[in-house]
Amino acid sequence: MGGDSIMWLVIIVTILICDGLAVYVYRKKKFPLWASAIIIALTVPVIAYSFVALGIDYFKRTNTDPDNTAEGIAIAGGFIAIVLAFNAIVLFFIGVILNIYTFIKKKQSV
């Protein structure tokens, strides 16, 4: 499995877990969706740093070429951070729009 595949796998699995958990908690009416998005945004650096740290550790153990400096791992970590941060921003706006919609709906029904 190449580095590209691992990067996309990390992005997809992280989005599925984070968004799935946020929607699950929102549907149970325990936590607002916009607050879940803020928590996801705060965990983005942790996820990206963990990916980079594990990639560099793996690179150190398997590298045989002294000229390879593994910049690709850092670029992939930055890309993961950008994608996950954009996902958190979209989730935040969806949560705000849903809160405004439910507020207006409750005002009209009263």
N, C-alpha and C positions, 0 to 999 in steps of 0.2 A: 504494500500500500504506500503510495507516494505521499509527499508532503501536502500536495493540493487536496488530496482526498481526505487526509486527516483534518486539515483546516476546515473544509466544508462540513465534515462530519461534526466537528466541535461546534460550529455555528448552528447547524440545523438542530442538533440535540439540545443545545443550550436554549435556543428559541422555543423549541417545543416544550421543554421542561418549565422554563420561566413563564411563558405565556399561558401554558396549560394550568399551572398552579395559580396564576393570577386570576384567570377566568373562573376556575373552580372556587376559589375563596370569594370572589365577587358574587357568584351565583348563590352562595350560601349566605349572602348578606352580612358577612363578617368584616369585610375590608373593602374600601373603595378601590376601583381600578386605577385611578390616577396615583394613589399612594403606592400600589404595587409597582407601578412604572418607576416611581422615584427609587424604590428599593432595588429594582432591577438595574437602574442607572448607576446606583452606588456600588453594585457588585460587578459592574463591567470591568473596571481596572483589575479586580481580583482574578476574574476569569481569564482575561488577556495575559496578565502577568504569570498566572499558573501555566498557561499554554506555552508561553515563551520559556519559562524556567524548565519545564519538562522537556521541551524541544532541545534546549541547549544541553541539558544533562544527557539526553539520548545522543545528541551530536558528539559530545565529548567521548562517549563510550564507543561509538562506531566510526569515528572519523579516522581515515587513513591518509588523507590528503592535507599536508600542512598549509597549502595555499588557500584552502577553503575557510572562510571566516564566519560562515553561517548568518549572513545578513538577512537571508530569506526568512529565517525564523522570526526575527524582529519585525520584518515587514508584514508577515502573516499575522503576528500578534496585534499590530496596529490596525490591520484590516478587520480583524475580529472585533476589536474595540469599537471601530467606526460602525460596523454593521449592527452590533448589539446596542450601541448608544442610539442609533437611528430607530431601532425597534422599540426602545424604551420611550423615545420621544413620540412616536406614533401611538403607542399604547397610552401615554399620558394624555394626548389630545383626544383620543377616543373616550377615555375615562371622564375628561372634563365635559365633553359633548353629552355623554350619557347622563352625567349629573345635572347638567342644565336642562336636558329633556325631561328627566324625572321630576325636577323641581317645577317646571312649567306645567307638566301634566298634573301634579298634585295641586297646584294653585288653581287650575281650571276646574278640577273636580270638587273643590271646596266651596 
